[in-house]
Amino acid sequence: MDFSGTWKVYSEDNLEGFLKVVGAPEMVIKMRKNIKPVVVIEQNGADFTYTTKTPIYTKVHSFSLGKECEMTAADGRKFKCTVREENGKLIAETEKFTSVREIQGDDMVETITAGPETFISRSKRV
């Protein structure tokens, strides 16, 4: 599955619940609720560069499928992550959450589960 492109988030379900359960500061939760990020994904075989852009910050993460990498949360906290491809989906696992990113029709859908909370983000390619 080719995830390359620029994606604009248009829908987010349960963002606040997810951010609370992973320990994001209240200030980050308040700011993030009103922002719909743009995500730029560059894919070259098993290597990815994933850039999240908002009016407040830009975060760039690079990773290779199957290899542990370090990423940075919106509030600056660092965490280890391993991303794998399974049945056309990108699955990222950390100590606190699991993310499943997939293409559904014209949408990219990311479902993140952390404890009892599930956050779903939907984006369109622009």
C-alpha positions as CSV (number, residue, x, y, z in Angstrom):
1,M,0.0,0.0,0.0
2,D,1.4,3.4,-0.9
3,F,0.9,6.0,1.9
4,S,2.9,8.6,0.1
5,G,1.4,12.1,-0.2
6,T,0.0,15.0,1.7
7,W,-3.0,14.2,3.9
8,K,-5.3,16.8,5.6
9,V,-7.1,15.5,8.7
10,Y,-10.8,16.2,8.5
11,S,-12.3,14.2,11.3
12,E,-11.0,13.1,14.8
13,D,-13.0,11.0,17.2
14,N,-12.0,10.9,21.0
15,L,-8.8,12.9,20.7
16,E,-9.2,14.3,24.2
17,G,-9.7,10.9,25.8
18,F,-6.7,9.5,24.0
19,L,-4.4,12.4,25.0
20,K,-5.5,12.2,28.6
21,V,-4.8,8.5,28.9
22,V,-1.3,8.8,27.4
23,G,-0.5,11.7,29.9
24,A,-0.5,14.7,27.6
25,P,-0.5,18.0,29.6
26,E,-3.8,19.9,29.7
27,M,-2.3,22.8,27.8
28,V,-1.5,20.4,24.8
29,I,-5.0,18.9,25.0
30,K,-6.7,22.3,24.8
31,M,-4.5,23.5,21.9
32,R,-4.7,20.3,19.9
33,K,-8.5,20.0,20.1
34,N,-8.9,23.0,17.7
35,I,-6.2,21.9,15.2
36,K,-6.6,19.6,12.2
37,P,-3.0,18.7,11.2
38,V,-1.6,18.1,7.7
39,V,0.5,14.9,7.4
40,V,3.1,14.5,4.7
41,I,4.3,10.9,4.2
42,E,7.3,10.0,2.0
43,Q,7.7,6.3,1.4
44,N,10.7,4.7,-0.2
45,G,10.4,1.0,0.1
46,A,10.6,0.1,3.8
47,D,11.8,3.7,4.7
48,F,9.3,6.4,5.7
49,T,9.5,10.1,6.6
50,Y,6.4,11.2,8.4
51,T,5.9,15.0,8.9
52,T,3.0,16.4,10.9
53,K,2.3,20.1,10.4
54,T,0.1,22.4,12.5
55,P,0.2,26.2,13.0
56,I,1.9,25.5,16.4
57,Y,4.5,22.9,15.5
58,T,6.0,20.7,12.8
59,K,7.3,17.2,13.8
60,V,9.3,15.0,11.5
61,H,9.8,11.3,12.2
62,S,11.8,8.9,10.1
63,F,11.5,5.1,10.5
64,S,12.2,1.8,8.7
65,L,9.7,-1.0,8.9
66,G,10.6,-3.6,11.5
67,K,13.2,-1.4,13.2
68,E,12.8,0.4,16.6
69,C,13.1,4.2,16.4
70,E,12.7,7.1,18.7
71,M,9.8,9.6,18.1
72,T,8.7,12.8,19.9
73,A,5.2,13.5,21.1
74,A,3.6,17.0,20.5
75,D,4.6,17.9,24.1
76,G,8.2,17.0,23.6
77,R,8.2,13.6,25.4
78,K,10.3,11.0,23.6
79,F,9.2,7.4,23.1
80,K,10.4,4.2,21.4
81,C,8.3,2.8,18.5
82,T,8.5,-0.1,16.1
83,V,6.4,0.1,12.9
84,R,5.5,-2.9,10.8
85,E,3.4,-3.5,7.6
86,E,0.7,-6.1,7.9
87,N,-2.0,-6.7,5.2
88,G,-1.4,-3.2,3.7
89,K,-1.6,-1.5,7.1
90,L,1.1,0.3,9.0
91,I,1.1,-0.8,12.7
92,A,3.1,1.1,15.2
93,E,3.5,-0.2,18.7
94,T,4.8,1.7,21.8
95,E,4.6,1.0,25.5
96,K,1.5,3.2,25.8
97,F,-0.4,2.7,22.6
98,T,-0.9,0.9,19.3
99,S,-1.6,2.7,16.0
100,V,-3.1,1.1,12.9
101,R,-2.9,3.3,9.7
102,E,-4.7,2.1,6.6
103,I,-6.1,3.4,3.3
104,Q,-9.9,3.0,3.1
105,G,-11.1,4.2,-0.3
106,D,-9.9,7.8,-0.7
107,D,-9.3,8.2,3.1
108,M,-6.3,7.4,5.3
109,V,-7.7,6.2,8.7
110,E,-5.6,5.9,11.8
111,T,-7.0,4.1,14.8
112,I,-4.9,4.5,18.0
113,T,-5.7,2.4,21.1
114,A,-4.3,3.3,24.5
115,G,-5.7,1.4,27.4
116,P,-9.5,1.8,27.3
117,E,-9.4,4.7,24.9
118,T,-9.6,4.6,21.1
119,F,-8.9,7.6,18.9
120,I,-9.8,7.6,15.2
121,S,-8.3,10.2,12.7
122,R,-9.5,10.4,9.1
123,S,-7.6,12.3,6.4
124,K,-8.0,13.0,2.7
125,R,-5.2,13.3,0.2
126,V,-4.7,16.9,-0.9
